């Protein structure tokens, strides 16, 4: 029997802030509010599962 390694269901996401256009990598399932490191605008909010992303998604990282 071959052991298999399970892939994580959560991903990191590269987003662009709609206010200052800063690119930032965030977690797809945040446990707290994620703010832009440059201007402080909220990029993501927790919902108990996948977060509510309030920025432009550029890329889903694997």
Biopython code that builds the backbone (N, CA, C, O; Angstrom):
import numpy as np
from Bio.PDB.StructureBuilder import StructureBuilder

atoms = [
    (1, "UNK", "N", (0.836, -1.175, 0.000)),
    (1, "UNK", "CA", (0.000, 0.000, 0.000)),
    (1, "UNK", "C", (0.886, 1.244, 0.000)),
    (1, "UNK", "O", (1.807, 1.373, 0.806)),
    (2, "UNK", "N", (0.590, 2.132, -0.900)),
    (2, "UNK", "CA", (1.394, 3.344, -1.050)),
    (2, "UNK", "C", (0.820, 4.465, -0.190)),
    (2, "UNK", "O", (-0.373, 4.760, -0.258)),
    (3, "UNK", "N", (1.676, 5.087, 0.620)),
    (3, "UNK", "CA", (1.239, 6.223, 1.435)),
    (3, "UNK", "C", (1.148, 7.459, 0.553)),
    (3, "UNK", "O", (2.032, 7.734, -0.258)),
    (4, "UNK", "N", (0.070, 8.187, 0.728)),
    (4, "UNK", "CA", (-0.089, 9.412, -0.058)),
    (4, "UNK", "C", (-0.024, 10.623, 0.871)),
    (4, "UNK", "O", (-0.496, 10.591, 2.007)),
    (5, "UNK", "N", (0.557, 11.656, 0.362)),
    (5, "UNK", "CA", (0.653, 12.911, 1.101)),
    (5, "UNK", "C", (-0.504, 13.787, 0.647)),
    (5, "UNK", "O", (-0.656, 14.072, -0.541)),
    (6, "UNK", "N", (-1.311, 14.207, 1.601)),
    (6, "UNK", "CA", (-2.462, 15.043, 1.259)),
    (6, "UNK", "C", (-2.018, 16.465, 0.981)),
    (6, "UNK", "O", (-1.179, 17.023, 1.688)),
    (7, "UNK", "N", (-2.592, 17.036, -0.053)),
    (7, "UNK", "CA", (-2.336, 18.430, -0.398)),
    (7, "UNK", "C", (-3.193, 19.316, 0.492)),
    (7, "UNK", "O", (-4.343, 18.975, 0.769)),
    (8, "UNK", "N", (-2.666, 20.435, 0.942)),
    (8, "UNK", "CA", (-3.487, 21.343, 1.745)),
    (8, "UNK", "C", (-4.600, 21.956, 0.905)),
    (8, "UNK", "O", (-4.415, 22.234, -0.280)),
    (9, "UNK", "N", (-5.746, 22.162, 1.522)),
    (9, "UNK", "CA", (-6.882, 22.739, 0.804)),
    (9, "UNK", "C", (-6.822, 24.263, 0.779)),
    (9, "UNK", "O", (-7.515, 24.897, -0.017)),
    (10, "UNK", "N", (-6.011, 24.846, 1.632)),
    (10, "UNK", "CA", (-5.899, 26.295, 1.683)),
    (10, "UNK", "C", (-4.703, 26.757, 0.856)),
    (10, "UNK", "O", (-3.722, 26.029, 0.706)),
    (11, "UNK", "N", (-4.792, 27.948, 0.332)),
    (11, "UNK", "CA", (-3.753, 28.491, -0.545)),
    (11, "UNK", "C", (-3.373, 29.900, -0.115)),
    (11, "UNK", "O", (-4.119, 30.577, 0.592)),
    (12, "UNK", "N", (-2.208, 30.319, -0.554)),
    (12, "UNK", "CA", (-1.809, 31.710, -0.425)),
    (12, "UNK", "C", (-2.240, 32.422, -1.707)),
    (12, "UNK", "O", (-2.238, 31.830, -2.786)),
    (13, "UNK", "N", (-2.607, 33.690, -1.578)),
    (13, "UNK", "CA", (-3.132, 34.454, -2.709)),
    (13, "UNK", "C", (-2.347, 35.752, -2.826)),
    (13, "UNK", "O", (-2.131, 36.447, -1.833)),
    (14, "UNK", "N", (-1.923, 36.076, -4.041)),
    (14, "UNK", "CA", (-1.259, 37.352, -4.297)),
    (14, "UNK", "C", (-2.333, 38.341, -4.726)),
    (14, "UNK", "O", (-3.030, 38.122, -5.717)),
    (15, "UNK", "N", (-2.461, 39.433, -3.972)),
    (15, "UNK", "CA", (-3.496, 40.428, -4.248)),
    (15, "UNK", "C", (-2.879, 41.804, -4.460)),
    (15, "UNK", "O", (-1.736, 42.054, -4.079)),
    (16, "UNK", "N", (-3.651, 42.682, -5.072)),
    (16, "UNK", "CA", (-3.239, 44.064, -5.294)),
    (16, "UNK", "C", (-4.227, 44.976, -4.573)),
    (16, "UNK", "O", (-5.436, 44.869, -4.779)),
    (17, "UNK", "N", (-3.724, 45.857, -3.740)),
    (17, "UNK", "CA", (-4.563, 46.804, -3.010)),
    (17, "UNK", "C", (-5.230, 47.758, -4.002)),
    (17, "UNK", "O", (-4.575, 48.298, -4.893)),
    (18, "UNK", "N", (-6.533, 47.957, -3.838)),
    (18, "UNK", "CA", (-7.263, 48.829, -4.764)),
    (18, "UNK", "C", (-6.973, 50.313, -4.517)),
    (18, "UNK", "O", (-7.231, 51.151, -5.381)),
    (19, "UNK", "N", (-6.440, 50.632, -3.346)),
    (19, "UNK", "CA", (-6.160, 52.041, -3.017)),
    (19, "UNK", "C", (-4.764, 52.477, -3.459)),
    (19, "UNK", "O", (-4.615, 53.497, -4.132)),
    (20, "UNK", "N", (-3.721, 51.689, -3.073)),
    (20, "UNK", "CA", (-2.344, 52.122, -3.356)),
    (20, "UNK", "C", (-1.612, 51.224, -4.364)),
    (20, "UNK", "O", (-0.455, 51.480, -4.697)),
    (21, "UNK", "N", (-2.282, 50.182, -4.844)),
    (21, "UNK", "CA", (-1.735, 49.251, -5.858)),
    (21, "UNK", "C", (-0.563, 48.410, -5.349)),
    (21, "UNK", "O", (0.175, 47.836, -6.149)),
    (22, "UNK", "N", (-0.385, 48.331, -4.027)),
    (22, "UNK", "CA", (0.668, 47.492, -3.445)),
    (22, "UNK", "C", (0.306, 46.021, -3.624)),
    (22, "UNK", "O", (-0.830, 45.627, -3.362)),
    (23, "UNK", "N", (1.267, 45.200, -4.071)),
    (23, "UNK", "CA", (1.068, 43.760, -4.188)),
    (23, "UNK", "C", (1.480, 43.104, -2.880)),
    (23, "UNK", "O", (2.525, 43.424, -2.313)),
    (24, "UNK", "N", (0.640, 42.173, -2.401)),
    (24, "UNK", "CA", (0.884, 41.533, -1.121)),
    (24, "UNK", "C", (0.383, 40.101, -1.180)),
    (24, "UNK", "O", (-0.628, 39.824, -1.825)),
    (25, "UNK", "N", (1.078, 39.188, -0.514)),
    (25, "UNK", "CA", (0.663, 37.789, -0.435)),
    (25, "UNK", "C", (-0.072, 37.596, 0.885)),
    (25, "UNK", "O", (0.446, 37.920, 1.954)),
    (26, "UNK", "N", (-1.307, 37.056, 0.793)),
    (26, "UNK", "CA", (-2.115, 36.815, 1.980)),
    (26, "UNK", "C", (-2.588, 35.366, 1.984)),
    (26, "UNK", "O", (-2.500, 34.678, 0.967)),
    (27, "UNK", "N", (-3.089, 34.906, 3.124)),
    (27, "UNK", "CA", (-3.600, 33.554, 3.262)),
    (27, "UNK", "C", (-5.064, 33.547, 2.838)),
    (27, "UNK", "O", (-5.808, 34.468, 3.174)),
    (28, "UNK", "N", (-5.481, 32.531, 2.112)),
    (28, "UNK", "CA", (-6.852, 32.444, 1.613)),
    (28, "UNK", "C", (-7.895, 32.235, 2.686)),
    (28, "UNK", "O", (-9.069, 32.542, 2.482)),
    (29, "UNK", "N", (-7.471, 31.702, 3.853)),
    (29, "UNK", "CA", (-8.389, 31.486, 4.974)),
    (29, "UNK", "C", (-7.866, 32.234, 6.200)),
    (29, "UNK", "O", (-7.381, 31.613, 7.146)),
    (30, "UNK", "N", (-7.962, 33.562, 6.186)),
    (30, "UNK", "CA", (-7.399, 34.333, 7.297)),
    (30, "UNK", "C", (-8.204, 34.158, 8.581)),
    (30, "UNK", "O", (-9.426, 34.021, 8.538)),
    (31, "UNK", "N", (-7.517, 34.165, 9.721)),
    (31, "UNK", "CA", (-8.192, 34.065, 11.019)),
    (31, "UNK", "C", (-8.382, 35.439, 11.649)),
    (31, "UNK", "O", (-9.031, 35.565, 12.688)),
    (32, "UNK", "N", (-7.822, 36.460, 11.028)),
    (32, "UNK", "CA", (-8.008, 37.835, 11.492)),
    (32, "UNK", "C", (-8.029, 38.758, 10.279)),
    (32, "UNK", "O", (-7.707, 38.336, 9.168)),
    (33, "UNK", "N", (-8.404, 40.001, 10.489)),
    (33, "UNK", "CA", (-8.466, 40.984, 9.403)),
    (33, "UNK", "C", (-7.054, 41.228, 8.874)),
    (33, "UNK", "O", (-6.115, 41.401, 9.650)),
    (34, "UNK", "N", (-6.910, 41.239, 7.544)),
    (34, "UNK", "CA", (-5.612, 41.485, 6.906)),
    (34, "UNK", "C", (-5.661, 42.858, 6.263)),
    (34, "UNK", "O", (-6.502, 43.125, 5.404)),
    (35, "UNK", "N", (-4.740, 43.739, 6.691)),
    (35, "UNK", "CA", (-4.661, 45.096, 6.155)),
    (35, "UNK", "C", (-3.447, 45.248, 5.248)),
    (35, "UNK", "O", (-2.459, 44.528, 5.393)),
    (36, "UNK", "N", (-3.529, 46.194, 4.308)),
    (36, "UNK", "CA", (-2.409, 46.521, 3.436)),
    (36, "UNK", "C", (-1.267, 47.066, 4.292)),
    (36, "UNK", "O", (-1.489, 47.889, 5.180)),
    (37, "UNK", "N", (-0.055, 46.608, 4.025)),
    (37, "UNK", "CA", (1.099, 47.052, 4.815)),
    (37, "UNK", "C", (1.519, 48.480, 4.475)),
    (37, "UNK", "O", (2.265, 49.095, 5.236)),
    (38, "UNK", "N", (1.055, 49.018, 3.350)),
    (38, "UNK", "CA", (1.437, 50.370, 2.941)),
    (38, "UNK", "C", (0.403, 51.407, 3.394)),
    (38, "UNK", "O", (0.754, 52.376, 4.068)),
    (39, "UNK", "N", (-0.873, 51.207, 3.026)),
    (39, "UNK", "CA", (-1.879, 52.240, 3.305)),
    (39, "UNK", "C", (-2.868, 51.862, 4.406)),
    (39, "UNK", "O", (-3.592, 52.729, 4.895)),
    (40, "UNK", "N", (-2.918, 50.601, 4.805)),
    (40, "UNK", "CA", (-3.792, 50.187, 5.886)),
    (40, "UNK", "C", (-5.198, 49.782, 5.485)),
    (40, "UNK", "O", (-6.004, 49.450, 6.353)),
    (41, "UNK", "N", (-5.521, 49.797, 4.191)),
    (41, "UNK", "CA", (-6.851, 49.395, 3.736)),
    (41, "UNK", "C", (-7.052, 47.899, 3.988)),
    (41, "UNK", "O", (-6.104, 47.125, 3.863)),
    (42, "UNK", "N", (-8.257, 47.485, 4.338)),
    (42, "UNK", "CA", (-8.560, 46.082, 4.605)),
    (42, "UNK", "C", (-8.538, 45.292, 3.297)),
    (42, "UNK", "O", (-9.227, 45.637, 2.338)),
    (43, "UNK", "N", (-7.731, 44.220, 3.275)),
    (43, "UNK", "CA", (-7.617, 43.366, 2.092)),
    (43, "UNK", "C", (-8.452, 42.103, 2.212)),
    (43, "UNK", "O", (-8.975, 41.612, 1.212)),
    (44, "UNK", "N", (-8.586, 41.567, 3.425)),
    (44, "UNK", "CA", (-9.348, 40.340, 3.633)),
    (44, "UNK", "C", (-9.917, 40.308, 5.041)),
    (44, "UNK", "O", (-9.327, 40.835, 5.984)),
    (45, "UNK", "N", (-11.090, 39.670, 5.160)),
    (45, "UNK", "CA", (-11.734, 39.507, 6.458)),
    (45, "UNK", "C", (-12.054, 38.036, 6.677)),
    (45, "UNK", "O", (-12.390, 37.334, 5.722)),
    (46, "UNK", "N", (-11.957, 37.549, 7.922)),
    (46, "UNK", "CA", (-12.278, 36.146, 8.195)),
    (46, "UNK", "C", (-13.787, 35.902, 8.152)),
    (46, "UNK", "O", (-14.581, 36.783, 8.479)),
    (47, "UNK", "N", (-14.168, 34.680, 7.738)),
    (47, "UNK", "CA", (-15.582, 34.313, 7.706)),
    (47, "UNK", "C", (-15.820, 32.950, 8.338)),
    (47, "UNK", "O", (-16.942, 32.446, 8.298)),
    (48, "UNK", "N", (-14.797, 32.345, 8.917)),
    (48, "UNK", "CA", (-14.923, 31.013, 9.479)),
    (48, "UNK", "C", (-14.474, 29.940, 8.514)),
    (48, "UNK", "O", (-14.412, 28.770, 8.890)),
    (49, "UNK", "N", (-14.167, 30.290, 7.314)),
    (49, "UNK", "CA", (-13.676, 29.383, 6.277)),
    (49, "UNK", "C", (-12.812, 30.210, 5.344)),
    (49, "UNK", "O", (-11.858, 30.858, 5.774)),
    (50, "UNK", "N", (-13.153, 30.184, 4.065)),
    (50, "UNK", "CA", (-12.456, 31.052, 3.124)),
    (50, "UNK", "C", (-12.790, 32.497, 3.466)),
    (50, "UNK", "O", (-13.939, 32.829, 3.760)),
    (51, "UNK", "N", (-11.781, 33.340, 3.425)),
    (51, "UNK", "CA", (-11.988, 34.735, 3.787)),
    (51, "UNK", "C", (-12.664, 35.526, 2.686)),
    (51, "UNK", "O", (-12.676, 35.116, 1.526)),
    (52, "UNK", "N", (-13.224, 36.661, 3.060)),
    (52, "UNK", "CA", (-13.776, 37.594, 2.094)),
    (52, "UNK", "C", (-12.630, 38.473, 1.611)),
    (52, "UNK", "O", (-12.091, 39.271, 2.378)),
    (53, "UNK", "N", (-12.257, 38.329, 0.345)),
    (53, "UNK", "CA", (-11.152, 39.081, -0.238)),
    (53, "UNK", "C", (-11.702, 40.390, -0.782)),
    (53, "UNK", "O", (-12.617, 40.385, -1.605)),
    (54, "UNK", "N", (-11.146, 41.520, -0.322)),
    (54, "UNK", "CA", (-11.611, 42.836, -0.735)),
    (54, "UNK", "C", (-10.579, 43.548, -1.596)),
    (54, "UNK", "O", (-10.566, 44.777, -1.665)),
    (55, "UNK", "N", (-9.722, 42.788, -2.247)),
    (55, "UNK", "CA", (-8.683, 43.330, -3.117)),
    (55, "UNK", "C", (-8.712, 42.554, -4.427)),
    (55, "UNK", "O", (-9.382, 41.527, -4.539)),
    (56, "UNK", "N", (-7.994, 43.047, -5.395)),
    (56, "UNK", "CA", (-7.927, 42.382, -6.701)),
    (56, "UNK", "C", (-6.979, 41.183, -6.607)),
    (56, "UNK", "O", (-5.815, 41.339, -6.239)),
    (57, "UNK", "N", (-7.473, 39.998, -6.936)),
    (57, "UNK", "CA", (-6.657, 38.784, -6.892)),
    (57, "UNK", "C", (-5.810, 38.725, -8.163)),
    (57, "UNK", "O", (-6.336, 38.753, -9.276)),
    (58, "UNK", "N", (-4.491, 38.644, -7.980)),
    (58, "UNK", "CA", (-3.577, 38.570, -9.098)),
    (58, "UNK", "C", (-3.208, 37.129, -9.438)),
    (58, "UNK", "O", (-3.097, 36.767, -10.609)),
    (59, "UNK", "N", (-3.019, 36.304, -8.394)),
    (59, "UNK", "CA", (-2.529, 34.948, -8.608)),
    (59, "UNK", "C", (-2.816, 34.098, -7.372)),
    (59, "UNK", "O", (-2.726, 34.580, -6.243)),
    (60, "UNK", "N", (-3.162, 32.832, -7.595)),
    (60, "UNK", "CA", (-3.298, 31.875, -6.508)),
    (60, "UNK", "C", (-2.030, 31.036, -6.509)),
    (60, "UNK", "O", (-1.721, 30.353, -7.485)),
    (61, "UNK", "N", (-1.303, 31.096, -5.404)),
    (61, "UNK", "CA", (-0.017, 30.409, -5.297)),
    (61, "UNK", "C", (-0.212, 28.990, -4.789)),
    (61, "UNK", "O", (-1.070, 28.732, -3.945)),
    (62, "UNK", "N", (0.593, 28.075, -5.312)),
    (62, "UNK", "CA", (0.461, 26.687, -4.867)),
    (62, "UNK", "C", (1.615, 26.268, -3.996)),
    (62, "UNK", "O", (1.659, 25.127, -3.536)),
]
sb = StructureBuilder()
sb.init_structure("model")
sb.init_model(0)
sb.init_chain("A")
sb.init_seg("    ")
for serial, (resi, resn, name, xyz) in enumerate(atoms, 1):
    if name == "N":
        sb.init_residue(resn, " ", resi, " ")
    sb.init_atom(name, np.array(xyz, "f"), 0.0, 1.0, " ", f" {name:<3s}", serial, name[0])
structure = sb.get_structure()
